[in-house]
Amino acid sequence: MAFRDLIPWSRNQELAPTRDPFDPFFTLHREMNRLFDDAFRGFGSFGRVGSPLMEGRFSWPKIELSETDNTLTVSAELPGLTEKDVQVEIANGVLTLKGEKRAERTDEERYFSERYYGAFERQIPLEGIAEDKAEASFRDGVLKITLPKTEQVRENVKRIPINKQ
């Protein structure tokens, strides 16, 4: 038996027609592959598992943090959602994004899906943020939260000169 006979499909071809897509072993194989792909996607990059930066590799929605001298901006990709589907809260130095993405179709019509549906909650720890001045906007499936920094945090920054050797 050739090694290629053990692989149910290749990049250029669909599932083998002799394979029943509802075969329980085939389904187990596919789900195990997806599980390992999701689990190991973030390895090899900076950060350690369990740190706030690495949590984004294993959770949804995916976020992007950017910072200037005066503000911290959090952007979250939320495709298929509207501002009514998302709730943004900030308390005790923790920014919380939560909501729910509902399925557009019933299960009878769905043959196969890799899309994510259901409730989500993402918490991002923050320090030195003026919580009462936070602003949020939602456009084209991207939630953008602007968080002004407090004066105290901006004053506590000390530049360290870099010496040429």
Secondary structure per residue as TSV (DSSP state, phi and psi in degrees):
chain	resnum	aa	ss	phi	psi
A	1	M	-	360.0	130.6
A	2	A	-	-77.4	151.1
A	3	F	G	-60.4	-36.8
A	4	R	G	-66.2	-20.2
A	5	D	G	-72.3	-20.1
A	6	L	G	-81.7	-17.9
A	7	I	S	-91.8	124.2
A	8	P	S	-70.4	-20.5
A	9	W	-	-158.5	163.0
A	10	S	-	-118.4	179.8
A	11	R	T	-65.8	-31.4
A	12	N	T	-97.2	2.9
A	13	Q	S	-135.3	152.2
A	14	E	-	-75.3	-177.4
A	15	L	S	-56.4	144.3
A	16	A	-	-60.2	132.0
A	17	P	T	-64.0	-22.4
A	18	T	T	-79.5	-10.8
A	19	R	S	-90.8	126.5
A	20	D	-	-77.9	119.1
A	21	P	T	-64.9	-16.1
A	22	F	T	-99.4	8.8
A	23	D	-	-61.2	126.7
A	24	P	H	-61.9	-33.6
A	25	F	H	-70.8	-38.8
A	26	F	H	-65.2	-41.1
A	27	T	H	-63.9	-42.8
A	28	L	H	-61.7	-44.2
A	29	H	H	-58.8	-47.6
A	30	R	H	-63.9	-43.1
A	31	E	H	-68.9	-36.5
A	32	M	H	-65.9	-41.0
A	33	N	H	-60.7	-44.1
A	34	R	H	-65.4	-39.4
A	35	L	H	-60.5	-47.6
A	36	F	H	-68.8	-37.1
A	37	D	H	-60.8	-44.5
A	38	D	H	-67.3	-39.6
A	39	A	H	-70.4	-37.1
A	40	F	H	-100.9	5.5
A	41	R	T	-60.0	-37.5
A	42	G	T	-89.7	-6.3
A	43	F	T	-71.7	150.6
A	44	G	T	91.5	0.5
A	45	S	S	-113.1	178.7
A	46	F	S	-71.4	154.1
A	47	G	S	99.6	166.1
A	48	R	-	-121.9	154.7
A	49	V	T	-62.7	132.7
A	50	G	T	99.4	-15.9
A	51	S	S	-79.3	157.0
A	52	P	H	-56.9	-32.5
A	53	L	H	-71.1	-35.7
A	54	M	H	-80.9	-20.2
A	55	E	H	-58.9	-33.5
A	56	G	H	-64.5	-22.0
A	57	R	H	-72.8	-24.2
A	58	F	H	-115.6	5.9
A	59	S	S	-130.7	171.8
A	60	W	S	-132.6	138.0
A	61	P	S	-83.4	157.2
A	62	K	-	-74.5	140.8
A	63	I	E	-124.2	164.9
A	64	E	E	-136.8	129.4
A	65	L	E	-107.9	135.4
A	66	S	E	-136.4	151.1
A	67	E	E	-138.8	139.7
A	68	T	-	-120.3	-174.5
A	69	D	S	-64.3	-30.8
A	70	N	S	-107.2	-21.7
A	71	T	E	-137.9	159.8
A	72	L	E	-120.2	130.3
A	73	T	E	-117.6	130.5
A	74	V	E	-113.2	124.7
A	75	S	E	-116.3	134.5
A	76	A	E	-127.7	132.3
A	77	E	E	-83.0	121.5
A	78	L	-	-133.5	66.7
A	79	P	T	-65.1	140.1
A	80	G	T	82.7	2.6
A	81	L	-	-112.3	162.0
A	82	T	-	-118.3	173.2
A	83	E	G	-63.4	-21.5
A	84	K	G	-74.5	-21.5
A	85	D	G	-85.9	-7.8
A	86	V	E	-121.5	142.6
A	87	Q	E	-124.8	130.8
A	88	V	E	-118.1	126.3
A	89	E	E	-133.0	150.7
A	90	I	E	-138.4	126.4
A	91	A	E	-156.5	137.3
A	92	N	T	53.0	39.3
A	93	G	T	76.1	18.1
A	94	V	E	-127.7	123.0
A	95	L	E	-90.9	127.3
A	96	T	E	-119.0	126.4
A	97	L	E	-110.7	125.3
A	98	K	E	-146.4	158.8
A	99	G	E	172.3	-162.5
A	100	E	E	-148.9	136.1
A	101	K	E	-106.6	118.1
A	102	R	-	-94.5	146.7
A	103	A	-	-67.9	141.7
A	104	E	S	-86.2	-19.9
A	105	R	S	-126.5	166.5
A	106	T	-	-86.6	163.6
A	107	D	T	-66.3	-24.1
A	108	E	T	-65.4	-31.4
A	109	E	T	-86.2	-13.9
A	110	R	-	-91.6	124.4
A	111	Y	S	-91.8	-45.0
A	112	F	-	-155.0	139.7
A	113	S	-	-148.2	136.0
A	114	E	-	-112.3	7.5
A	115	R	-	-78.6	151.3
A	116	Y	-	-94.0	129.9
A	117	Y	-	-131.5	150.9
A	118	G	E	125.0	-175.8
A	119	A	E	-78.3	149.3
A	120	F	E	-139.3	156.1
A	121	E	E	-151.3	129.9
A	122	R	E	-129.8	127.4
A	123	Q	E	-115.6	133.9
A	124	I	E	-125.6	115.2
A	125	P	E	-72.6	138.1
A	126	L	-	-132.6	153.0
A	127	E	S	-134.0	143.7
A	128	G	S	68.6	35.2
A	129	I	B	-109.0	138.0
A	130	A	-	-80.6	91.0
A	131	E	G	-59.0	-35.7
A	132	D	G	-74.4	-9.6
A	133	K	G	-108.6	10.1
A	134	A	-	-68.6	144.9
A	135	E	E	-133.0	147.7
A	136	A	E	-133.4	145.3
A	137	S	E	-139.2	155.9
A	138	F	E	-133.5	123.2
A	139	R	E	-150.2	130.5
A	140	D	T	51.9	41.7
A	141	G	T	78.7	10.8
A	142	V	E	-121.1	122.6
A	143	L	E	-92.3	127.0
A	144	K	E	-121.8	122.8
A	145	I	E	-117.1	122.9
A	146	T	E	-105.1	123.2
A	147	L	E	-120.3	107.6
A	148	P	E	-68.9	142.7
A	149	K	B	-82.7	153.3
A	150	T	-	-77.9	157.0
A	151	E	H	-59.6	-37.9
A	152	Q	H	-60.6	-42.4
A	153	V	H	-65.8	-42.3
A	154	R	H	-65.9	-32.8
A	155	E	H	-75.3	-28.0
A	156	N	T	-81.2	-1.5
A	157	V	-	-78.5	128.7
A	158	K	-	-120.7	123.7
A	159	R	-	-79.7	136.7
A	160	I	-	-107.4	118.6
A	161	P	-	-68.7	146.3
A	162	I	-	-105.8	121.5
A	163	N	-	-89.2	138.3
A	164	K	-	-83.2	134.9
A	165	Q	-	-108.8	360.0
